[in-house]
């Protein structure tokens, strides 16, 4: 992206990670530091924002926090649920100098 836009330096990259995306932020940060030291990202900061996991119940229509309650709806006990958000990995912003 930096090369495509004639940017000499990246200051910050912001990622949005879903709470149940499977990405371990501490591992990601370690990999970032290693890769950034060897590229145009040298000195750039990786900022991570968490997208909370939310599940929807098909039977009662309620939404609830996935991590706290899992696949069983805490409102009606149904297991007919689906994940509405929280598995995403989004590149939100690149801040350049």
N, C-alpha and C positions, 0 to 999 in steps of 0.2 A: 504494500500500500504506500509506503514511504517513497519508493522509487517511482511508482506510477504518478505520484503527485509532486515530484521534485522537492520532497521534504528532506532536510539534512539530518534531522534528529527527532526521535519520538520521546516525549516526556512521560506519557502515561497511557496505559491501555486499561480499559475497564471492561470486565467480563461479568455477565450475569449467570450464576450457576443455580440450577434448581436444587432444592434441598435433597431430593432423591435422585439426582442425576448420576450418582455413582462416582463423581469426581471428588477426590480428597484434596481439599484446598492446600494443605501444608505440602503435599507432594507436588502439586501444581506450582506453588511458589518456588520450591526448590528447583524444579525443572526450568522455570522461568529465569531464575538468577543464572543458572548454568548457560542456557541458550542466549540470554541477553548479553552476557559477557563476551560472546563470540560473534556478535552481529551488530546491525544498525540500531538495535535496541539497547545498546550499552548505556547503563544508567537509568533506563526507563523503569517506572514503577508499574507493577501489576496490581490493580485494584479489583477486588471481587465483591460483588453484591449478591446476596442470597435471595432467590425467589422461593417463597414459602410453598411447600407442597400442600395442595388442596384437593380433596376428593369430593365427588358428588354422588349422592345416593339416588338411584333410579326409582326406588319405591316411594320415598317421602320427599324427594327433591331438595333436601338439605345439603349444605356444604359443610365440611369439617376439616380440621388439620390432620393431614395424612399421617405424619410421624407419630403423633400422639395416639391415634386410634386405629391405624392400619386400614385393612380392607373392610372391616365391619362398622357399619354406621352406628355412631353412639346415640342417635336419636330414635331409631326404630329397630336396630339389630340386624338389618338386612345386609347381605353380602353382595347384593347387586349394585356395585359401586364402580366408579371409574375415576382415574386421575385426571383432573382438570388442568392442573399446572404443577410444576415443580421438578420436571425431568429435563428442562431446557438447559442449553448451553448457548448463550448469546454474546456476540461481540457488540457491546453497547457503544463504546466510544474510543477513539484514538486521538490523543492530544499531541500535537506536533509543535515544534519550535520553528 
